Amino acid sequence: MNYRQRIEANYQVMLGKPVIKGTRITIELLLRKLADGYSMIEITEMYPHIQLEDVLAAKCYGISEV
């Protein structure tokens, strides 16, 4: 998966933090939810305007940045 198709960083949105494109949902938030034990499906239920692929992209981003 090319996570860059779903993630953007723009200084005008959330001070440049990486977010899911078209939203203000930060990758940091999604990674924290995953670390807290929420499943990818639970996260998409919490934030219905994102897709499962968006959460997967956040995971890929998190792995690539380590």
Rosetta blueprint (number, residue, H / E / L):
1 M L
2 N L
3 Y H
4 R H
5 Q H
6 R L
7 I E
8 E E
9 A L
10 N L
11 Y L
12 Q L
13 V L
14 M H
15 L H
16 G H
17 K L
18 P L
19 V E
20 I E
21 K L
22 G L
23 T L
24 R L
25 I L
26 T E
27 I H
28 E H
29 L H
30 L H
31 L H
32 R H
33 K H
34 L H
35 A H
36 D L
37 G L
38 Y L
39 S L
40 M H
41 I H
42 E H
43 I H
44 T H
45 E H
46 M H
47 Y L
48 P L
49 H L
50 I L
51 Q L
52 L H
53 E H
54 D H
55 V H
56 L H
57 A H
58 A H
59 K H
60 C H
61 Y H
62 G H
63 I H
64 S H
65 E L
66 V L
